[in-house]
Amino acid sequence: MKHTLKLPLIIGVAGGTSCGKSTIVERIIENLDANAKQSGRQIEIVHLSLHSFYRELSNDEKNLAKEGKFNFDHPDQINFELLVDTLQKMIDGKSVEISKYDMISSSMIGTDKVEPAKVIIIEGILLLYDERVRKLLSTKLFVEKNAESRLRNRIDTYMRDYHRNPLSIIRQYTEFVKPAFEEFCRPTKKYADVIIPRGADNHVATDLIAKNLQQKMILFN
């Protein structure tokens, strides 16, 4: 069966906490940019995070979050309807307002206006959870990394970037993050078109994915 490619290409990147999703996205973008420049082309790329589609927390919930006692990894925390509406508008060539999420305060701090682009890359733990979202994705990636490495990475990142207490990080991971991963995130691996083992350490996979996307882009020129 012949598949008809359509612009924009929407690439979804899912996987557990601190598995290397952001790094992989950055490498794919770098490769796409480099390949495009070599060909004398320019590619419009937008990078989105599922964090921008969190629901707004109450003050009590924000206080719980500071102590590592709030579950951010449950599907109920994501406004999937807003995500679907936003992606559909971008598919239709419309500009959109994307909320800016602050990890330290666990709240939205304004918005950015995002213009339409040929490539939209969005990442998030539960990105493949909602069927409506999956139907809008051109390519679905799932990043794998062993649990011990993901926990170490999470502790390092949350202490360094978000000034979190290590005990609260471990508590939140044990009570909420790990169980939510097993119940809601890991099962979505079956929807992925490509599974990337070893997380951000897998340079070969990211290079191949970027080359594949570049070949698809060439078909539109």
KANORBEL-V732469 format. One line per field, one symbol per residue. phi: phi as a letter, one per 20 degrees, with the letter a starting at -180 (. if undefined). burial: I if it has 24 or more other C-alpha atoms within 12 Angstrom, else O. A space follows every 10 residues. Layout:
phi=???
burial=???
This chain:
phi=.eeeeceffd ddcdqfgleo gfffffffff ffffffffem dcdecdddcf gfdfffefff ffffffemdc eeeegfedef ffffffffff ffndfcddfd edffelbecn cdedegbfcc dccrgdfefe fffgfeefcd dcedbfffff ffffffffff edlefgffff ffffecffff ffedegffgf efecddfmlf feffffffff fffffffffe d
burial=OOOOOOIIII IIIIIIIIII IIOIIIIIIO IIIOIIOOOO OOIOIIIIII IIIIIIOOOO OIOOIIIIII IIIIIOIIII OOIIOIIIOI IOOOOIOIII IOOOOIIOOO OOOIIIIIII IIIIIIIIII OOIIOIIIII IIIIIOIOOI IOIIIOOIOO OOOIOIOIII IIIOOIIIOI IOOIIIOIIO IIOIIIIIII OIOOIIIOII IOIIOIIOOO O
